[in-house]
Amino acid sequence: MQKPTLTAELPGTGGRIKVYNADFRVTEVPLYAPCGRGEHTYITIEKEGMSTFQAIKRVARALGSDPRSVGYAGLKDAHAVTVQTLSVGNVPLSSVEALNLPGIRVLDVSRHTNKLKVGHLSGNRFTIRVRDVPPDAQAAAQAILDVLARRGVPNYFGEQRFGVRGDTHLLGRALVRGDPKSFVDQFVGRPHPAETPRIQQARRSYQEGDLDASLKAWPRSMEYERRVIQTLLKRRGEYERAVRSIPNKRLKFFISAYQGALFNRLLARRLETIDRLWRGDLAWIHPKGAVFAVQDPDAEQPRADRLEISPSGPLYGYKLTMAQGTPGEMEQQVLDEEGLCLDDWRPVKIKGARRPFRFPLYESKLWVDDGLMLSFTLPPGCYATVVLAEVIKAPLNIP
C-alpha cells in the first residue's frame, strides 16, 4: 500500500536510484570500538550485491562456523555497497584476514569481549546518487530537506523490511496468529513475478501438491525453503514441524516485519501531526531511547519543536506499555482491526517496544556529480528509502 509523504505539497526531483550498486553506499557508524582482546573476532567488511544474511552465510561457511553464532549490528541493503561489522566467536585472526570471498572485502579485523548484537551501532551514513534528474533538482531537494530537518522524517519501516515479495509481514502475522499452514503456504507457495521462473515453478509445484517437484526446483541457495519442503516430504501435513525447521532468528525477523507493518499503519494516520504532542502520548526522548507519559502537551511542545522529543508508536508485544487517551485509542484500534490482543504475542516471545514516529536528519549535504548526490546520517533502524521517497516523490509502497 502506498503511504503518504510529509512533504506532499513540495515537488520532488524525480530520477532513478540504485541503477548500479555503487549508487547507494551505506557505512555503519559503530557504537563502540573493539577493545583488541576477547574471544570474539570483529570483522569489518565491505559487501556488494548481497544481503547481510547472505554475507553471514558466506563468512561463516568459509570460517567453519555456525551462521547462528555470527553477530551483527543491523541489516544492510543487498542492492548497494555497504560497510558493516560482523562478530564471530573463537576463530583465529589469521583465518579471518585470509578470507577471499566474491562480493566481500575484509577491511579490518580486531578482538572484543562480547558478541555484536542488533542495535550495537550509533547510526548509518548514506551517500546516494539519484540519476536522470532535472536541472533544478538540487534546489527542489534542498527545500524538502529543510522541511525534514525542521519537522523530522517519518519513521516508516522501509521496503527492505518486507522483502522482494513484500510479504514478510504476512509471514509474521501467521506466526503471531499460531497458523503454521498459512505461514508455509505463504513461505513456499504463491509465485511472485519479481522472482525467477525457477523459483516460481517451485512455488507452483508446492501449491499443486507435488512436493518432490518443488524440492527439485528450489535452488540450493534457498536453504530454508528447501528445509520446509523436506520436512513436509518426511511428515506430510506437519506444518508446525516445518516452521520449526527455520532458524528462530529468521522467524523473529518475520514477526518484527509484522510489528513494522502495524507501526506503519499508525504512523500514516498520525502523519499530519507527526511533530505535535497529544495528551496521553508516550514521548520518545532523542537520543536516550526512553519514553515518558505526556500529561501537559503545551508544556512539552517546545522540546518537540527542537526535535528533542517525539510522539511514539507501538511495536506490539505482550509487555508493551500502551499510550493513553486518543493515542491509546488509536493503538487499540489497530489491534482490534487485526483481531488480536497483546497477550497473543506471548507464545512467540515478543515483549514489544516503542518507536518514535519521526527521526532527526543529521549532516545532510547535496551536490551534483553525474546526478544529484545526497549524503546524510540516520539513527539506527531508520530507512534512507523513506528520505528518498520524500525527495524523489517515488511511491512508498509499504504495508
C-alpha positions as a printed NumPy array, in Angstrom:
array([[  0.   ,   0.   ,   0.   ],
       [  1.338,   3.452,  -0.87 ],
       [  1.983,   5.57 ,   2.203],
       [  1.661,   9.386,   2.256],
       [  4.728,  11.62 ,   2.46 ],
       [  5.21 ,  14.511,   4.863],
       [  6.237,  16.961,   2.112],
       [  3.5  ,  16.079,  -0.37 ],
       [  2.94 ,  19.775,  -1.184],
       [  6.535,  20.171,  -2.46 ],
       [  7.526,  18.906,  -5.931],
       [ 10.017,  16.066,  -5.968],
       [ 13.128,  15.702,  -8.076],
       [ 12.167,  12.512,  -9.865],
       [ 15.069,  10.416, -11.082],
       [ 16.34 ,   6.885, -10.622],
       [ 18.152,   5.284,  -7.695],
       [ 20.194,   2.082,  -7.466],
       [ 20.915,   1.97 , -11.183],
       [ 24.219,   0.482, -10.009],
       [ 25.062,  -0.915,  -6.591],
       [ 27.666,   1.824,  -6.144],
       [ 24.912,   4.454,  -6.419],
       [ 23.803,   3.511,  -2.899],
       [ 26.519,   3.41 ,  -0.235],
       [ 25.961,   2.738,   3.458],
       [ 28.554,   2.775,   6.233],
       [ 27.772,   1.754,   9.793],
       [ 28.725,   4.227,  12.498],
       [ 29.767,   1.895,  15.347],
       [ 28.502,   2.321,  18.88 ],
       [ 31.905,   1.384,  20.27 ],
       [ 35.325,   0.288,  19.036],
       [ 36.581,  -3.235,  19.741],
       [ 38.998,  -3.263,  22.661],
       [ 41.549,  -5.537,  20.995],
       [ 41.114,  -8.552,  23.266],
       [ 38.491, -11.207,  23.94 ],
       [ 37.123, -14.34 ,  22.301],
       [ 35.019, -12.558,  19.657],
       [ 36.59 , -11.519,  16.366],
       [ 35.127,  -8.314,  14.918],
       [ 35.271,  -8.237,  11.119],
       [ 34.516,  -5.016,   9.257],
       [ 33.56 ,  -5.915,   5.706],
       [ 32.558,  -4.119,   2.551],
       [ 29.953,  -6.119,   0.669],
       [ 28.219,  -5.539,  -2.643],
       [ 25.126,  -7.065,  -4.187],
       [ 24.112,  -9.307,  -1.292],
       [ 22.043,  -9.12 ,   1.868],
       [ 23.503,  -9.222,   5.369],
       [ 22.156, -12.753,   5.845],
       [ 23.848, -13.894,   2.628],
       [ 27.133, -12.327,   3.725],
       [ 26.871, -14.009,   7.124],
       [ 26.354, -17.409,   5.494],
       [ 29.373, -16.987,   3.242],
       [ 31.658, -15.764,   6.011],
       [ 30.522, -18.494,   8.42 ],
       [ 30.953, -21.22 ,   5.806],
       [ 34.465, -20.028,   4.959],
       [ 35.447, -19.999,   8.647],
       [ 33.749, -23.297,   9.513],
       [ 31.394, -21.545,  11.916],
       [ 27.662, -21.83 ,  12.522],
       [ 25.878, -18.84 ,  10.902],
       [ 23.802, -18.543,  14.072],
       [ 26.962, -17.709,  16.007],
       [ 27.693, -14.665,  13.828],
       [ 26.708, -11.341,  15.373],
       [ 25.686,  -8.212,  13.502],
       [ 24.502,  -4.751,  14.495],
       [ 21.953,  -4.208,  11.726],
       [ 20.716,  -5.438,   8.357],
       [ 22.035,  -3.739,   5.239],
       [ 20.558,  -3.442,   1.754],
       [ 21.532,  -6.079,  -0.834],
       [ 21.438,  -3.715,  -3.823],
       [ 24.17 ,  -1.445,  -2.512],
       [ 27.776,  -1.167,  -1.414],
       [ 27.733,  -1.397,   2.359],
       [ 30.288,  -1.376,   5.138],
       [ 29.324,  -3.196,   8.324],
       [ 30.859,  -5.187,  11.15 ],
       [ 30.245,  -8.838,  11.993],
       [ 31.472, -10.795,  15.015],
       [ 32.495, -14.453,  15.064],
       [ 33.444, -16.363,  18.176],
       [ 36.594, -18.448,  18.607],
       [ 38.237, -18.049,  15.211],
       [ 41.874, -17.064,  14.681],
       [ 42.59 , -13.611,  13.307],
       [ 44.772, -15.132,  10.605],
       [ 41.845, -17.137,   9.204],
       [ 39.698, -14.021,   9.02 ],
       [ 42.44 , -11.911,   7.451],
       [ 42.902, -14.6  ,   4.787],
       [ 39.248, -14.537,   3.698],
       [ 38.819, -14.09 ,  -0.044],
       [ 35.136, -14.196,  -0.904],
       [ 33.306, -12.892,  -4.006],
       [ 31.486,  -9.646,  -3.24 ],
       [ 33.054,  -9.323,   0.23 ],
       [ 36.204,  -7.424,   1.156],
       [ 37.678,  -7.533,   4.667],
       [ 38.586,  -4.001,   5.8  ],
       [ 39.53 ,  -4.507,   9.438],
       [ 39.877,  -7.298,  11.995],
       [ 40.071,  -6.98 ,  15.779],
       [ 39.048,  -8.664,  19.021],
       [ 36.374,  -7.828,  21.567],
       [ 34.884,  -9.277,  24.722],
       [ 31.258,  -9.608,  23.599],
       [ 29.275, -10.755,  20.598],
       [ 27.944,  -7.991,  18.381],
       [ 24.17 ,  -7.696,  18.73 ],
       [ 21.401,  -5.964,  16.824],
       [ 21.337,  -2.29 ,  17.791],
       [ 25.038,  -2.055,  18.645],
       [ 25.588,   0.926,  16.355],
       [ 25.081,   4.661,  16.693],
       [ 23.801,   5.212,  13.158],
       [ 24.367,   4.748,   9.444],
       [ 25.961,   7.146,   6.959],
       [ 24.457,   7.166,   3.453],
       [ 25.829,   8.515,   0.192],
       [ 23.324,   8.169,  -2.637],
       [ 23.302,   9.135,  -6.297],
       [ 19.971,   9.963,  -7.967],
       [ 20.315,   9.741, -11.746],
       [ 18.348,  11.418, -14.541],
       [ 17.158,  14.427, -12.545],
       [ 16.129,  17.833, -13.979],
       [ 18.435,  20.919, -13.766],
       [ 16.585,  22.338, -10.743],
       [ 16.791,  19.096,  -8.751],
       [ 19.23 ,  20.404,  -6.144],
       [ 17.005,  23.368,  -5.249],
       [ 13.917,  21.143,  -5.079],
       [ 15.714,  18.631,  -2.873],
       [ 17.018,  21.349,  -0.566],
       [ 13.512,  22.69 ,   0.036],
       [ 12.38 ,  19.209,   1.039],
       [ 15.378,  18.56 ,   3.279],
       [ 14.748,  21.882,   5.028],
       [ 11.249,  20.71 ,   5.988],
       [ 12.537,  17.318,   7.138],
       [ 15.266,  18.967,   9.204],
       [ 12.613,  21.105,  10.926],
       [  9.759,  18.626,  11.345],
       [ 11.648,  15.305,  11.326],
       [ 11.457,  12.382,   8.903],
       [  8.52 ,   9.943,   9.087],
       [  9.959,   6.843,  10.723],
       [  8.319,   4.303,   8.427],
       [  9.813,   0.848,   8.141],
       [ 11.107,   0.779,   4.567],
       [ 10.515,  -1.654,   1.743],
       [ 13.601,  -3.696,   2.652],
       [ 11.876,  -4.872,   5.832],
       [  9.14 ,  -6.512,   3.768],
       [ 11.274,  -8.369,   1.223],
       [ 11.252,  -8.653,  -2.553],
       [  7.822, -10.281,  -2.391],
       [  6.533,  -7.664,   0.063],
       [  5.209, -10.423,   2.303],
       [  7.472, -10.803,   5.327],
       [  4.81 ,  -9.14 ,   7.488],
       [  2.257, -11.695,   6.299],
       [  4.599, -14.463,   7.436],
       [  4.908, -12.724,  10.787],
       [  1.142, -12.38 ,  11.058],
       [  0.709, -16.11 ,  10.562],
       [  3.265, -16.823,  13.289],
       [  1.592, -14.482,  15.78 ],
       [ -1.794, -15.998,  14.977],
       [ -0.4  , -19.504,  15.507],
       [ -1.324, -20.557,  11.959],
       [  1.592, -22.685,  10.646],
       [ -0.215, -23.8  ,   7.486],
       [ -0.825, -20.209,   6.391],
       [  2.833, -19.494,   7.086],
       [  4.028, -22.425,   4.969],
       [  1.588, -21.628,   2.154],
       [  2.992, -18.099,   2.003],
       [  6.625, -19.106,   2.521],
       [  6.917, -21.74 ,  -0.222],
       [  3.792, -21.072,  -2.303],
       [  2.206, -18.122,  -4.095],
       [  4.53 , -17.342,  -7.032],
       [  5.602, -13.723,  -7.391],
       [  6.578, -12.005, -10.674],
       [  9.693, -10.473,  -9.071],
       [ 11.205, -13.945,  -8.665],
       [ 12.995, -16.124, -11.202],
       [ 10.983, -18.602, -13.315],
       [ 12.635, -21.485, -11.448],
       [ 11.507, -20.205,  -8.054],
       [  8.017, -19.515,  -9.38 ],
       [  7.873, -23.09 , -10.613],
       [  8.955, -24.397,  -7.204],
       [  6.102, -22.462,  -5.633],
       [  3.561, -23.67 ,  -8.183],
       [  4.622, -27.283,  -7.61 ],
       [  4.063, -26.857,  -3.888],
       [  0.606, -25.406,  -4.465],
       [ -0.211, -28.337,  -6.751],
       [  0.826, -30.757,  -4.013],
       [  3.882, -32.081,  -5.868],
       [  6.47 , -31.74 ,  -3.114],
       [  9.106, -33.79 ,  -4.939],
       [  8.979, -31.465,  -7.946],
       [  9.01 , -28.449,  -5.657],
       [ 12.145, -29.646,  -3.854],
       [ 13.933, -30.281,  -7.158],
       [ 13.06 , -26.794,  -8.407],
       [ 14.205, -24.87 ,  -5.339],
       [ 17.778, -23.559,  -5.794],
       [ 20.225, -24.842,  -3.193],
       [ 20.767, -21.247,  -2.084],
       [ 17.14 , -21.174,  -0.842],
       [ 18.084, -23.267,   2.165],
       [ 15.127, -22.536,   4.427],
       [ 12.505, -23.102,   1.715],
       [ 14.151, -26.455,   0.962],
       [ 14.113, -27.372,   4.656],
       [ 10.37 , -26.747,   4.828],
       [  9.666, -28.939,   1.785],
       [ 11.983, -31.696,   3.04 ],
       [ 10.191, -31.71 ,   6.392],
       [  6.805, -31.996,   4.711],
       [  8.066, -34.834,   2.495],
       [  9.015, -36.783,   5.613],
       [  5.951, -35.795,   7.621],
       [  3.128, -34.644,   5.373],
       [  0.747, -32.207,   6.942],
       [  3.009, -31.404,   9.904],
       [  3.195, -27.708,   9.183],
       [  4.257, -26.727,  12.683],
       [  7.3  , -29.005,  12.427],
       [  8.074, -27.477,   9.032],
       [  8.018, -23.991,  10.548],
       [ 10.379, -25.122,  13.315],
       [ 12.915, -26.219,  10.675],
       [ 13.612, -22.495,  10.067],
       [ 16.091, -20.841,  12.473],
       [ 14.44 , -18.882,  15.254],
       [ 16.347, -15.725,  14.315],
       [ 14.715, -15.806,  10.876],
       [ 11.251, -16.361,  12.334],
       [ 11.761, -13.412,  14.687],
       [ 12.63 , -11.291,  11.649],
       [  9.242, -12.11 ,  10.107],
       [  7.469, -11.202,  13.342],
       [  9.368,  -7.912,  13.504],
       [  8.184,  -7.182,   9.951],
       [  4.589,  -7.666,  11.13 ],
       [  5.256,  -5.291,  14.021],
       [  6.66 ,  -2.845,  11.453],
       [  3.591,  -3.075,   9.212],
       [  1.26 ,  -2.271,  12.126],
       [  3.509,   0.611,  13.192],
       [  3.441,   1.975,   9.62 ],
       [ -0.354,   1.878,   9.666],
       [ -0.473,   4.017,  12.788],
       [  2.197,   6.409,  11.541],
       [  0.269,   7.083,   8.337],
       [ -2.768,   8.029,  10.436],
       [ -0.666,  10.342,  12.61 ],
       [  1.451,  11.827,   9.801],
       [ -0.094,  15.309,   9.645],
       [  0.636,  15.854,  13.345],
       [  3.931,  13.967,  13.459],
       [  5.612,  16.885,  15.23 ],
       [  2.762,  17.611,  17.673],
       [  2.338,  16.008,  21.085],
       [ -1.063,  14.875,  22.311],
       [ -2.207,  14.25 ,  25.853],
       [ -1.604,  10.569,  26.622],
       [  1.319,  10.224,  24.207],
       [  4.379,   8.306,  25.266],
       [  7.045,  10.764,  24.13 ],
       [ 10.349,   9.411,  22.874],
       [ 13.474,  11.164,  24.174],
       [ 16.144,  11.554,  21.479],
       [ 18.771,  10.097,  21.714],
       [ 18.25 ,   8.34 ,  25.064],
       [ 15.603,   5.982,  23.745],
       [ 13.453,   6.345,  26.861],
       [  9.793,   7.408,  26.923],
       [  7.591,   9.347,  29.311],
       [  3.853,   9.966,  29.513],
       [  2.717,  13.378,  28.264],
       [  0.376,  14.997,  30.749],
       [  0.642,  18.612,  29.526],
       [  1.224,  18.748,  25.739],
       [  1.551,  22.547,  25.659],
       [  4.332,  22.491,  28.246],
       [  6.271,  19.77 ,  26.4  ],
       [  5.733,  21.067,  22.841],
       [  8.798,  23.406,  22.801],
       [ 11.035,  20.342,  23.285],
       [  9.245,  18.633,  20.406],
       [  9.763,  21.74 ,  18.25 ],
       [ 13.511,  21.38 ,  18.899],
       [ 13.269,  17.679,  17.937],
       [ 14.436,  16.657,  21.394],
       [ 11.327,  14.521,  21.901],
       [  8.729,  12.992,  19.574],
       [  5.456,  11.111,  19.811],
       [  5.984,   7.344,  19.668],
       [  4.075,   4.353,  18.387],
       [  3.906,   0.691,  19.392],
       [  5.874,  -2.323,  18.285],
       [  3.256,  -4.645,  19.701],
       [  4.172,  -7.336,  22.206],
       [  2.846,  -8.892,  25.393],
       [  4.731,  -6.476,  27.681],
       [  4.077,  -3.316,  25.667],
       [  3.115,  -0.162,  27.548],
       [  0.312,   1.433,  25.542],
       [ -0.319,   5.153,  25.226],
       [ -3.346,   6.706,  26.918],
       [ -6.145,   8.989,  25.731],
       [ -6.646,   9.439,  21.986],
       [ -3.208,   7.968,  21.074],
       [ -4.014,   4.873,  23.129],
       [ -7.399,   4.51 ,  21.446],
       [ -5.685,   4.598,  18.042],
       [ -3.233,   1.906,  19.145],
       [ -6.055,  -0.292,  20.421],
       [ -7.983,   0.229,  17.177],
       [ -5.174,  -1.34 ,  15.138],
       [ -5.155,  -4.367,  17.434],
       [ -8.924,  -4.636,  17.079],
       [ -8.625,  -4.472,  13.281],
       [ -6.241,  -7.42 ,  13.425],
       [ -8.392,  -9.351,  15.894],
       [ -5.519,  -9.502,  18.371],
       [ -4.713,  -8.6  ,  21.957],
       [ -1.306,  -8.017,  23.493],
       [ -1.274, -11.46 ,  25.081],
       [ -1.36 , -13.071,  21.621],
       [  2.324, -12.134,  21.297],
       [  3.298, -14.196,  24.345],
       [  3.603, -17.609,  22.592],
       [  6.098, -16.133,  20.101],
       [  8.022, -14.482,  22.982],
       [  7.816, -10.916,  21.668],
       [  7.752,  -8.404,  24.528],
       [  7.117,  -5.276,  22.464],
       [  8.7  ,  -1.827,  22.441],
       [  8.114,   1.793,  21.478],
       [  9.427,   3.524,  18.341],
       [  9.402,   7.262,  17.6  ],
       [  7.061,   8.373,  14.814],
       [  9.845,  10.554,  13.358],
       [ 13.616,  10.793,  13.4  ],
       [ 16.145,  13.626,  13.012],
       [ 18.151,  14.041,   9.819],
       [ 21.844,  14.583,  10.572],
       [ 24.683,  16.06 ,   8.481],
       [ 22.7  ,  16.32 ,   5.253],
       [ 24.553,  17.523,   2.154],
       [ 23.637,  17.97 ,  -1.51 ],
       [ 25.819,  18.316,  -4.59 ],
       [ 25.826,  17.411,  -8.286],
       [ 28.125,  14.719,  -9.712],
       [ 26.715,  12.679, -12.598],
       [ 23.326,  13.101, -10.964],
       [ 22.085,  14.501,  -7.672],
       [ 24.202,  13.379,  -4.714],
       [ 22.734,  13.152,  -1.213],
       [ 24.653,  12.403,   1.953],
       [ 23.186,  12.127,   5.447],
       [ 23.409,  10.177,   8.688],
       [ 20.411,   8.425,  10.231],
       [ 19.837,   6.871,  13.656],
       [ 19.846,   3.054,  13.891],
       [ 16.799,   1.314,  12.457],
       [ 15.807,   4.257,  10.227],
       [ 15.484,   3.91 ,   6.469],
       [ 17.161,   6.045,   3.826],
       [ 14.478,   4.968,   1.344],
       [ 11.969,   6.989,   3.375],
       [ 14.1  ,  10.121,   2.912],
       [ 14.401,   9.332,  -0.798],
       [ 10.639,   8.888,  -1.123],
       [ 10.231,  12.439,   0.185],
       [ 12.915,  13.852,  -2.126],
       [ 12.09 ,  11.962,  -5.311],
       [  8.373,  11.609,  -4.628],
       [  8.524,   7.983,  -5.703],
       [  5.689,   5.861,  -4.293],
       [  6.441,   4.482,  -0.834],
       [  4.883,   1.057,  -1.331],
       [  4.968,  -0.417,   2.164],
       [  2.323,  -2.051,   4.349]])
